């Protein structure tokens, strides 16, 4: 016995399985529930990736600072200890940086001291860094400070205001490592600092 049934091809959404069932859902609650879960999840995922990238950049930046500081320590610049910061950046420091770090966002403060107790260079120098670096003479104590303003890639991580100088993110969590970009006060950056202190090798 034949049945006069018409066979219709499956809808495109039926071929997509779970996604298709979501598309076919007629209840607005499904969309609302998905949005409630998706927005925090994607925000958290973005924060995890960016935080991991900050740690990677910090490690790469520290490595570059240590490598250049070693050149200073062995008196590679004893014949020219005082240089324009821009010249030292372009000729010595920036070539040591990996490609993921933009040299135009780097600031330096390198100064010699006569004793360890006198080596107190301060913490706000990055806002107005010195125009010259002084790499010291053999036997001098040198403090090598470097700052890199790493861009904030996901705006969900920071808001447009500050609370007592500490910036708040989308979830009202504060961060002491997000600063106003010293090159552009309308932007925020991850503050990447690296500091080493050492005594230049004495002359034989």
Buried (B, 14 or more C-beta within 10 A) or exposed (E): EEEEEEEEEEEEBEEEEEEBEEEEEEEEEBEEEEEEEEEEEEBEEBBEEBEEBBEEBBEBBBBBBBEBBEBBBEBEBBEEBEBEBEEBBEEBBBEBBEEEBEEEBBBBBBBBBEEEEEBEBEEEBBEEBBEBBBBBBBEBBBBBBBBBBBEBEBEBBBBEEBEEEEBBBBEEEEBEBBBBBBEEEEBBBBBBBBBBBBBBEEEE
